[in-house]
Amino acid sequence: MTPVTQILLLTIKPGKMDEFLEADRNFLASTVLPKGIAGSRLYRSPDGKSVVRVVQYESAEAQKEYEQDQALRQQVSFLRNFVESATAGFYEEVRTTGDFK
């Protein structure tokens, strides 16, 4: 199986960054990382206007399976209250340099 990485760029509505981050934190604290997900990272822009979420799945099949998860669907629907726009794409790693983990 080839790992697949999903990269999402989310522009957050003005004044909603703290609420977005809190809602995201609460969801992650209340759930177990599903089988098939290697891990995820969330990056916040210095200007506080956007975040980038990077999620690595063990395979494209694992990503498709997780996409059907009811708790995830509810969370995505809730987070839309804080999101102005979103762009997502899937990528396969080409190379890594240095100590990047």
N, C-alpha and C positions, 0 to 999 in steps of 0.2 A: 504494500500500500504506500502511496506517495502522500506525504503530509501536504496539507493545503492551509494557506494562511489567508484569513479574511482581514482586510483593512478597511475601517470605516472612518470617515471624516464627518463629524457632527458639528454644525454651527448651532450654538446654544442661544436661545432667545435672551435679549438684554435683561440683566438682573436675575437670571434663572440658574446661573452656574452652580451656586451652592446647593440649591434644591435638587438639581440634576445629580450632582455628586453624592448627596445624601441618599437619594432614592436608589442610585446605583449601588452604593455601599450596603444599604439595607437589604437589597435583593441578594447580593453575593453572600452576606452573612447568614441569610436564611435558607440557602440552598447548598447542595453538594455538587461539586464539579462533576458533570456527567461523564460517563465512559465515552471515550472517543475525542475528548478535548485535552490537548497537551497542556494548555494554559492560555492566559490572556494578560494583556497589559492595557492600561489606560494612560494616555498622555494628555496633559492640559496645556494649552497655549499660554505663553507669558501674558498676553493681553486679556485672557479670561473669556475669549469669545468662542473658542472651539475646543473640541477634544478629538483625539484619535484613539480608536480602540483597535488593538491587534489581537486576533484570536487564532491560535494554531490548532487545527484539527488533525487527527491521525490520518484521515482520508476524506475524500469528497463525500463518500457515503456517510461517514460519521457526521459531517456538517449537515447533510440533508436530513438525517435522523433528528439531530438536535433542533433543527429549524421547526420541527413539528411539535416540540415540547410545549405543552399547554402553559406551564408557568412562565416560560420564556416569552411566549406570545402575549401573555398578560402584561409582563414587564415592559416589553417593547411598546405596547399600546399606551401604557402609563407614561413612559419616558417621552413619548411624542408631545406631551404637554409642555416640555421644556426645550424641544428641538425646533429650530427654525428651518434647517435643511440638513439633508443627509446624503452622503455618497458612499457607496460600498463597492468593493471589488475583491476578487479571489486571485491569489498569487501562489506560485511555487518558488521556493528559495533557489536562487542561482548560486550565491556564494555568501560566505561570512568571513570577515577579517577581524583580527584583533581578539579581544576578550569578550566580545558581545555574547550575552547569554539570553 
